[in-house]
Amino acid sequence: MKVPPAFRLAVAAAFVACCGVGAGCFFMKPGKDDLSKLDESKKAAESAEKKLSDLKQERLRLESDLNQKQAELKKSEEERDSVMQKTGK
C-alpha cells in the first residue's frame, strides 16, 4: 500500500510540532513569581493541615466530654428513678 506524500508531510509536520511544544515545556524554568506563588501555596497548605489537625483534636475532646456528660446524665436519671420508686411516686 502506497502512502500519499501529502499524508507523510502532514504526519512529519505534526511530529515536529509536538516535539517543539514538548521541548519548550521541558526547558522552561519557573520564574520568581511562580516560585513565590508555589511558596505561598505550600504555606497555605501547611496552615490548613495544622488547623485540620487542631480541629480533629478538639472534636475528640468534645466527643469525650459529651460521652462523660451522657454517662453522668444516665447515672442521675437512674438515681432519680430509684428515689421516685422508693418514695412511691
N, C-alpha and C positions, 0 to 999 in steps of 0.2 A: 504494500500500500504506500502510495507516494503522498508525502505531506506537502501542502502548498507553501511556497516561500513566504507568503503574507502571514500565515499562521506561525511559522518559525520566527519571523520578525516580531510578531506580537508577543510570543512567549519569551523571547530574548529580552524585549523591552520591559516586560513585567518583571522578569528576574532581576534585571539591572535596577529597576525602580525599587523593588523590595530590598535589595542589598544596600542601596543608598540610604533608604529610610532606616533600615536596621543599623547600619554603621553610624549614622548620625545620632541615633538614640544611644548607641553603645558608647560613643566617645564624648557625649555631653557631660559636663561636670556641674554639680549643683552650685548655684551662686550663694552669696551671703544671705540674701532674702530667703532662699529656700532652706538654708541651714538654720536660720533663726526661727522660721516657721516650724521646722521639724523639732527644734529645741522647745519651743512653746507648746507644741502638741505633746511632747514627752512629759513636760512638767504638768500639763493639764491632766494627762492620763494618770500620772503618779498621784496627783492630788485626788482625783476621783476614786482611785483604788484605795487610798488611805481613808477617805470618807466612807466608802462602802464597808471597809473593814471595821471602822468605828461604829457604824450603824448596825452592823451584824452583832457586834459585841453588846451594844445597847439593847438590841432586840432580845438576845439571850438573857440578859439581866432582867429585862421587863417580863419575859415569859416565866423566869424563875420566881420573880416577885408575885406574878399572877397565880402561879401554882401554889405558892405559900399562902396567899390570901384565900384562895379557894379551899385549901385544906383547913384553914382557921374558920372559915365560914361553915364548912361542913361540921366541924367539931362543935361550934357554937349552936348550930341547929340541932344537933344530936343532944346536946346538953339541955337546950330549951325544951325539946320534946320529952326528955326524961323528967324534967321538973314539972312540966304540964301533966304528965302521966301520973306522977306522984301526988300532985295536988288534986287530981280528978277532973281536970278541965279539958 
